[in-house]
Amino acid sequence: MLFLKSYNLLSMKPVIIPIEDVLDLHTFKPKEIPDLLADYFAACIDEGIYSVRIIHGKGRGILKDRVRRLLKKNPMVASFSNAPLEAGGWGATLVELRHK
């Protein structure tokens, strides 16, 4: 299993994230999300993972909107859609990554 080393911007302590088909954004600050998504997607592609569920939570939809704006700009993203109810519904987005 591959792990991605990210850094908590406030403490600069490393955060080790396992590379799998689910990424939960609840533990990250909004300003960390752009770099995190880019690094995570690159690591997923390297590992042969092309379908990823991003858990952003329901709330007021602010983080979901931000994530989707980032997905639209990311060249590694082939497509994305709402998760079905059993996979998080409004609180998650399914992402299909481009194959190498």
Secondary structure, DSSP 8 states (H G I E B T S, - for coil): --EEEEE-TTT--EEEEE-SSEEEGGGS-GGGHHHHHHHHHHHHHHHT--EEEEE---TTSHHHHHHHHHHHH-TTEEEEEE--GGGTGGGEEEEEE---
